[in-house]
Amino acid sequence: MTAAQVMPAAPNRDIIVNGDPVTTGASTLADLLIELGYGDRKVATAINGDFVPEAVRETTGLVPNARIEIVAPRQGG
């Protein structure tokens, strides 16, 4: 890829993740999970209170000020 073909950097977005402010370059929920270190871990996700199934995370875009909830299941009883 030449300098003329370099893709522009993704814009940073200010969002809220589990109640904490986060600035991210991720454009999708799937990218955000990778950026935050969740990788392939099984988690439940929601944006602005709406559940987001794993199957659509790669196509679910992030917008500034979105409220993201990421919940990992716990073991035990």
For each residue, the residues with C-beta under 8 A, 3 or more apart:
1: 5 6
2: 5 6
3: 6
4:
5: 1 2
6: 1 2 3
7:
8:
9: 25
10: 25 26 27
11: 25
12: 23 24 25
13: 23 24 25 26 62 63 64 66
14: 21 22 23 64 65
15: 21 22 23 24 32 62 64 65 66 67 68
16: 19 20 21 22 65 66 67 68
17: 20 22 32 36 68 69 70
18: 68 69 70
19: 16
20: 16 17
21: 14 15 16
22: 14 15 16 17 36
23: 12 13 14 15
24: 12 13 15 32 35 62
25: 9 10 11 12 13 35
26: 10 13 29 31 32 34 35 62
27: 10 31 61 62
28: 31 32 57 58 59 60 61 62
29: 26 32 33 45 47 52 57 58 60 61 62 68
30: 33 34 57 58 60
31: 26 27 28 34 35
32: 15 17 24 26 28 29 35 36 62 68
33: 29 30 36 38 39 43 45 57 70
34: 26 30 31 37 38 39
35: 24 25 26 31 32
36: 17 22 32 33 70
37: 34
38: 33 34 41 43 70 72
39: 33 34
40:
41: 38 72
42: 72 73
43: 33 38 70 71 72 73
44: 51 69 70 71 72 73
45: 29 33 51 52 54 57 68 69 70 71
46: 49 50 51 52 68 69
47: 29 50 52 60 62 66 67 68 69
48: 66 67
49: 46 67 69
50: 46 47
51: 44 45 46
52: 29 45 46 47 56 57 60
53: 56 57
54: 45 57
55:
56: 52 53 59 60
57: 28 29 30 33 45 52 53 54 60
58: 28 29 30
59: 28 56
60: 28 29 30 47 52 56 57
61: 27 28 29
62: 13 15 24 26 27 28 29 32 47 66 68
63: 13 66
64: 13 14 15
65: 14 15 16
66: 13 15 16 47 48 62 63
67: 15 16 47 48 49
68: 15 16 17 18 29 32 45 46 47 62
69: 17 18 44 45 46 47 49
70: 17 18 33 36 38 43 44 45
71: 43 44 45
72: 38 41 42 43 44
73: 42 43 44
74:
75:
76:
77:
